[in-house]
Amino acid sequence: MKILITGATGFVGQRLVPTLADQNHQLVLLVRDPDRHQQLFQDLAHKTTIEWVQYGPKESGDWQNAVSGCDAVIHLAGEPLAAGRWTSERKAEILASRSIGTEKLVEAIAQANPRPQVLISTSAIGYYGTSETETFQEESGPGQDFLGKVCQAWEGAAQPVTDLGVRLVILRFGIVLGLGGAIGQMLPAFKLYAGGPIGSGRQWFSWIHQDDLVALICYALEHPDFIGVYNATAPNPVSMGTFCQTLAEVLDRPSWLPVPDFILTLLLGEAAQVVLQGQRVLPQRTLASGFEFQYPTVKTALEDIL
């Protein structure tokens, strides 16, 4: 297939692009600065064709012509949630990067001739809100906190493609585990024998191995009956305390120095809720579709990564 990707240079995209290249797909990568990123995948040139297109995620423009003739669109782009305090300006940027960014991509799909067959659009399990006691599945309702409202707007912006005859898949990402990301931020403390649970340790930690997430995206590409919302989370969520204890065991380090709530709140403000409050999310529809996780438990995932 010829596949257009936004967010290709991000944490998930950097693993997804080589996988798609190995499968001989042609790739069109939308980025803000092609000159800065073209070195990133230069070793893939012998495997497939990669076209770099400069775009402004929240603006209409010539970049939208790149959608014409593509068989699929994978939309990963969005401002990172956990990068600094959520000031009013930062929250507005987080919302706009997802809602307006998706609207402009849908606008391009509407103008395309021929149109892609499928749009795989990202969302997050922040859709459900937070709870220490509830279990959320794909049919669960949305939360009314900031992240819940962002995810509703994000998903809503993608919905018009269904009226265009384009198959829509929305993947609600859990916390993605790989070298970097959440683990990258936690490793230094554990390696210095100063790691431990964050906050109470009771909050739920719904996660997915980076390779399983990439495999799920590929699965969505390959299966025409894969339609609608799917949770991109492993089938065995754990508490934050259990996650940190397992991480310590895999590293052969102790997990004894908890990070108090007030320190994270002092540093990050409202953004601290990303790690201090969690949700237990199960991939009910994902499993029912026939998709099989290679890393269903957090221990197998961490052993592979580390």
Order of alpha helices (4+ residues) and beta strands (2+ residues): beta-alpha-beta-alpha-beta-beta-alpha-beta-beta-alpha-beta-beta-alpha-beta-beta-alpha-beta-beta-alpha-alpha-alpha-beta-alpha-alpha
